């Protein structure tokens, strides 16, 4: 159960990172 939670947390973090990167790219596009 602990390992499963760790994996879910890692996936959630990666998803948040992807969202942040996408938002960052959008900001770069609009600022340039």
LUMVO-638441 format. One record per residue: residue number from 1; x, y, z of N, C-alpha, C in turn. Coordinates in steps of 0.02 Angstrom, whole numbers. Example, Ala and Ser with C-alpha at 12.3 -4.5 7.8 and 13.67 -1.06 7.14 Angstrom:
2
<r n="1" n_x="660" n_y="-284" n_z="390" ca_x="615" ca_y="-225" ca_z="390" c_x="660" c_y="-165" c_z="390"/>
<r n="2" n_x="642" n_y="-112" n_z="354" ca_x="684" ca_y="-53" ca_z="357" c_x="645" c_y="2" c_z="394"/>
This chain:
32
<r n="1" n_x="42" n_y="-60" n_z="0" ca_x="0" ca_y="0" ca_z="0" c_x="44" c_y="62" c_z="0"/>
<r n="2" n_x="97" n_y="62" n_z="40" ca_x="141" ca_y="120" ca_z="44" c_x="174" c_y="131" c_z="-24"/>
<r n="3" n_x="198" n_y="76" n_z="-54" ca_x="232" ca_y="82" ca_z="-119" c_x="183" c_y="109" c_z="-172"/>
<r n="4" n_x="121" n_y="84" n_z="-169" ca_x="70" ca_y="106" ca_z="-217" c_x="59" c_y="181" c_z="-209"/>
<r n="5" n_x="55" n_y="204" n_z="-147" ca_x="45" ca_y="276" ca_z="-135" c_x="104" c_y="315" c_z="-162"/>
<r n="6" n_x="164" n_y="289" n_z="-152" ca_x="224" ca_y="324" ca_z="-176" c_x="221" c_y="332" c_z="-252"/>
<r n="7" n_x="200" n_y="279" n_z="-285" ca_x="195" ca_y="281" ca_z="-359" c_x="142" c_y="332" c_z="-379"/>
<r n="8" n_x="85" n_y="332" n_z="-345" ca_x="31" ca_y="379" ca_z="-362" c_x="55" c_y="450" c_z="-350"/>
<r n="9" n_x="93" n_y="461" n_z="-296" ca_x="119" ca_y="528" ca_z="-282" c_x="167" c_y="549" c_z="-337"/>
<r n="10" n_x="210" n_y="503" n_z="-358" ca_x="259" ca_y="519" ca_z="-411" c_x="222" c_y="537" c_z="-475"/>
<r n="11" n_x="170" n_y="499" n_z="-491" ca_x="132" ca_y="513" ca_z="-552" c_x="99" c_y="581" c_z="-546"/>
<r n="12" n_x="71" n_y="596" n_z="-488" ca_x="38" ca_y="661" ca_z="-478" c_x="88" c_y="718" c_z="-486"/>
<r n="13" n_x="148" n_y="708" n_z="-459" ca_x="200" ca_y="760" ca_z="-464" c_x="218" c_y="770" c_z="-537"/>
<r n="14" n_x="227" n_y="715" n_z="-574" ca_x="245" ca_y="721" ca_z="-645" c_x="190" c_y="757" c_z="-683"/>
<r n="15" n_x="127" n_y="742" n_z="-666" ca_x="71" ca_y="776" ca_z="-700" c_x="73" c_y="850" c_z="-686"/>
<r n="16" n_x="86" n_y="868" n_z="-623" ca_x="89" ca_y="939" ca_z="-606" c_x="147" c_y="973" c_z="-642"/>
<r n="17" n_x="204" n_y="937" n_z="-647" ca_x="262" ca_y="965" ca_z="-683" c_x="244" c_y="977" c_z="-756"/>
<r n="18" n_x="209" n_y="929" n_z="-786" ca_x="189" ca_y="936" ca_z="-856" c_x="143" c_y="996" c_z="-864"/>
<r n="19" n_x="96" n_y="1004" n_z="-817" ca_x="51" ca_y="1062" ca_z="-820" c_x="91" c_y="1126" c_z="-815"/>
<r n="20" n_x="139" n_y="1127" n_z="-769" ca_x="180" ca_y="1187" ca_z="-760" c_x="220" c_y="1203" c_z="-823"/>
<r n="21" n_x="247" n_y="1151" n_z="-854" ca_x="286" ca_y="1161" ca_z="-916" c_x="241" c_y="1188" c_z="-971"/>
<r n="22" n_x="181" n_y="1161" n_z="-975" ca_x="134" ca_y="1184" ca_z="-1027" c_x="116" c_y="1257" c_z="-1014"/>
<r n="23" n_x="102" n_y="1274" n_z="-952" ca_x="85" ca_y="1343" ca_z="-935" c_x="145" c_y="1388" c_z="-949"/>
<r n="24" n_x="205" n_y="1365" n_z="-934" ca_x="265" ca_y="1404" ca_z="-946" c_x="274" c_y="1417" c_z="-1020"/>
<r n="25" n_x="260" n_y="1367" n_z="-1062" ca_x="266" ca_y="1376" ca_z="-1134" c_x="216" c_y="1427" c_z="-1159"/>
<r n="26" n_x="154" n_y="1423" n_z="-1132" ca_x="102" ca_y="1471" ca_z="-1152" c_x="124" c_y="1541" c_z="-1134"/>
<r n="27" n_x="151" n_y="1550" n_z="-1074" ca_x="174" ca_y="1616" ca_z="-1052" c_x="229" c_y="1641" c_z="-1098"/>
<r n="28" n_x="276" n_y="1597" n_z="-1116" ca_x="331" ca_y="1616" ca_z="-1160" c_x="303" c_y="1638" c_z="-1228"/>
<r n="29" n_x="254" n_y="1602" n_z="-1253" ca_x="225" ca_y="1619" ca_z="-1318" c_x="193" c_y="1687" c_z="-1315"/>
<r n="30" n_x="155" n_y="1701" n_z="-1262" ca_x="121" ca_y="1765" ca_z="-1257" c_x="168" c_y="1823" c_z="-1243"/>
<r n="31" n_x="221" n_y="1810" n_z="-1204" ca_x="268" ca_y="1864" ca_z="-1187" c_x="312" c_y="1881" c_z="-1247"/>
<r n="32" n_x="325" n_y="1832" n_z="-1290" ca_x="365" ca_y="1845" ca_z="-1350" c_x="316" c_y="1856" c_z="-1406"/>
